[in-house]
Amino acid sequence: MEMVPTENGLLGGRVRLLQPARGYRVAIDAVLLAAAVDATSGQHILDLGAGVGAVGLCLAARVPGCTILGIELQSGLAALATRNAALNGAGDRLRTIVHDLAGPLPPGLAAFDHVVTNPPYLAAAVADPPPDRSKALATVESSADLARWLSVATGALKSAGTLTVIHRSDRLEEIVGHLVRLGWGDVTVKRLPPAARVLVRARFGALARHESQTLQLHRPEGGYTDEAEAVLRHAQPLAF
């Protein structure tokens, strides 16, 4: 019997989100990733590994007039993403299709102004996959590894476009190495302590690595910092 999804809120209730009651659940990574995209009205954004559409919904709420195409491997999550777009009145701006990134992107897609992605964080060779298959597919590399994921992402961009990735900080050098080989080595890194996560923004060009100002997520005494609250609850952009 199909499980009824739960409904949760993002961005202080600006976004309503249906998601599976068990398995992979949306975390703040999706909100941070969406906030880091320097998008404007009229631009087209590709979300690789869209899940239930959280990144695209946060972008649509913050940037009126942009359009987002989500690509998701799991048909059940993609169906929820479509429901979420309608639930938030964004059905004309946010579309999600089912596709495996191991293969070429569907024909007919124009180049995008921005690509955003929250790839599976764990390499298959070192991971102990969770028993829930849906969660395993979302968290452990399967048919497309990190190198393939980044190759598809950069290949979908306009020459002046940007790629924004959130990933584990211990895989930062691997990410930068792949981007340099792909010709997208002009990278800016933002660290997110105490979370072991980094945001990476890449542009077309030779190796030029920059460190952006760190975003401290938590206060020493607990709770989010004011800067983090502005992004997570009040839909403010995350400046690079």
C-alpha positions in Angstrom: 0.0 0.0 0.0 1.4 3.4 -1.0 2.4 5.5 2.0 0.7 8.9 2.4 3.3 11.7 2.3 3.8 14.2 5.1 3.5 17.9 4.5 6.3 20.2 5.8 7.2 23.8 5.4 10.4 25.5 4.2 11.4 29.2 4.2 9.3 30.0 7.2 6.2 28.5 5.6 6.6 30.2 2.2 7.0 26.7 0.6 4.8 23.7 1.3 6.5 20.4 0.7 5.0 16.9 0.4 7.6 14.2 1.0 7.8 10.6 1.9 7.1 9.8 5.6 10.1 7.4 5.6 13.3 7.2 3.6 15.1 10.3 2.4 13.9 13.5 3.9 14.7 17.1 2.8 17.4 18.7 4.9 18.6 22.3 5.1 21.1 21.5 2.3 18.4 22.0 -0.3 17.5 25.4 1.1 21.2 26.5 1.3 21.8 25.3 -2.3 18.8 27.3 -3.6 19.8 30.4 -1.7 23.3 30.3 -3.3 22.1 30.5 -6.9 22.5 34.0 -8.3 19.4 33.8 -10.5 17.2 36.5 -11.9 13.8 36.7 -13.4 13.6 35.2 -16.9 16.5 32.8 -16.4 16.3 29.0 -16.8 17.7 26.7 -14.1 18.4 22.9 -14.2 18.2 21.0 -10.9 20.0 17.6 -11.2 18.7 15.1 -8.6 15.6 17.1 -7.9 14.0 14.7 -5.4 10.6 16.1 -4.4 11.5 19.6 -5.8 12.7 21.4 -2.7 15.5 23.3 -4.4 13.3 24.4 -7.3 10.5 25.4 -5.0 12.8 27.6 -2.9 14.2 29.2 -6.0 10.7 29.8 -7.4 9.7 31.4 -4.1 12.7 33.7 -4.0 13.1 34.6 -7.6 9.9 35.6 -9.4 9.9 34.8 -13.1 12.7 32.2 -13.2 11.8 28.7 -14.5 13.2 25.4 -13.2 13.5 22.0 -14.8 14.2 19.2 -12.3 15.6 15.8 -13.3 15.1 12.9 -10.9 15.9 9.2 -11.1 13.1 8.0 -8.9 9.6 8.2 -10.4 7.9 8.4 -7.0 9.9 11.4 -5.9 9.4 13.1 -9.3 5.6 12.6 -9.0 5.7 14.3 -5.6 7.8 17.2 -7.1 5.0 17.7 -9.7 2.4 17.7 -6.9 4.5 20.2 -4.9 4.8 22.5 -7.9 1.0 22.6 -8.2 0.6 22.9 -4.4 2.7 26.0 -4.4 1.2 27.6 -7.5 4.4 27.1 -9.5 3.2 24.5 -12.0 3.9 26.8 -14.9 7.5 27.4 -13.7 8.7 24.2 -12.2 8.7 20.9 -14.1 10.3 17.6 -13.2 11.1 14.7 -15.5 12.3 11.2 -14.7 15.8 10.4 -16.2 19.0 8.5 -15.3 22.0 10.7 -15.5 24.1 7.8 -16.6 22.7 8.5 -20.0 22.7 11.7 -22.1 20.2 14.3 -21.2 16.9 14.2 -23.1 17.2 15.8 -26.5 15.8 19.2 -27.2 16.9 20.9 -23.9 18.3 24.4 -24.4 21.5 25.4 -22.5 20.7 26.7 -19.0 21.8 29.9 -17.2 22.4 27.9 -13.9 22.7 24.3 -12.9 22.2 23.3 -9.3 22.8 19.9 -7.8 22.9 18.1 -4.5 24.5 14.7 -5.7 24.5 11.6 -3.6 27.2 12.2 -1.0 28.7 8.7 -0.6 30.8 6.9 -3.2 29.5 3.4 -3.8 32.9 1.8 -3.0 33.0 3.1 0.6 29.3 3.4 1.5 27.1 1.1 3.7 23.8 1.8 2.0 20.7 2.3 4.2 18.1 -0.5 4.0 15.5 1.9 2.5 16.1 1.7 -1.3 14.8 5.2 -2.0 17.1 6.7 0.6 20.0 4.6 -0.6 19.5 5.9 -4.2 19.4 9.5 -2.8 22.5 9.2 -0.7 24.8 6.7 -2.4 26.2 7.0 -5.9 24.7 4.3 -8.2 24.4 4.5 -12.0 26.1 7.9 -12.2 29.2 8.6 -10.0 30.3 12.1 -9.1 32.5 12.5 -12.2 29.5 11.7 -14.4 27.2 13.9 -12.4 29.5 17.0 -12.8 30.1 16.2 -16.5 26.3 16.3 -17.2 25.9 19.4 -15.1 28.6 21.4 -16.9 27.5 20.1 -20.3 24.1 21.6 -19.8 25.3 25.1 -19.1 25.7 28.2 -21.2 29.3 29.3 -21.5 28.6 32.2 -19.1 26.5 30.1 -16.8 27.2 28.9 -13.3 27.2 25.5 -11.6 26.4 25.4 -7.9 27.0 22.2 -5.9 26.5 21.3 -2.2 28.5 18.3 -1.1 30.6 16.8 1.7 33.6 18.9 2.6 35.9 15.8 2.5 35.2 15.5 -1.2 36.0 19.1 -2.1 39.4 18.4 -3.7 37.7 15.6 -5.8 35.0 18.0 -6.9 37.5 20.7 -7.9 39.7 18.2 -9.7 36.8 17.0 -11.9 35.7 20.6 -12.6 39.2 21.6 -13.7 39.4 18.7 -16.1 36.0 19.7 -17.5 37.2 23.3 -18.1 35.0 24.7 -15.3 37.9 25.4 -12.9 37.0 29.0 -11.8 35.6 27.9 -8.5 34.5 29.7 -5.3 34.1 27.7 -2.1 31.8 28.6 0.9 32.2 26.5 4.0 29.2 25.9 6.3 30.5 25.0 9.8 29.8 23.1 11.9 28.3 21.0 9.1 30.8 19.0 7.1 29.4 20.6 3.9 30.7 23.0 1.3 29.0 25.0 -1.4 31.0 25.2 -4.6 30.2 27.7 -7.4 31.9 27.0 -10.7 32.3 29.1 -13.9 33.9 28.2 -17.2 37.6 28.9 -17.1 41.0 27.7 -15.9 41.8 26.9 -12.3 41.1 30.0 -10.1 40.1 29.0 -6.6 38.6 31.5 -4.2 37.4 31.1 -0.6 34.1 32.9 0.1 33.3 34.2 3.6 32.2 31.2 5.8 28.5 30.9 6.8 28.4 29.9 10.4 25.2 27.8 10.8 24.9 27.4 14.6 25.6 29.5 17.7 27.9 28.1 20.3 25.0 27.9 22.7 22.7 26.2 20.1 20.3 27.3 17.5 20.9 28.9 14.2 22.9 32.2 13.8 21.1 35.3 12.6 22.8 34.9 9.2 21.6 31.3 8.9 18.1 32.2 10.0 17.9 34.9 7.3 18.6 32.3 4.6 16.7 29.3 6.1 13.5 31.1 7.3 13.4 34.5 5.6 14.3 33.5 2.0 17.4 35.7 1.8 20.0 34.9 -0.8 23.3 33.4 0.4 26.0 35.7 -1.0 29.2 34.4 -2.4 
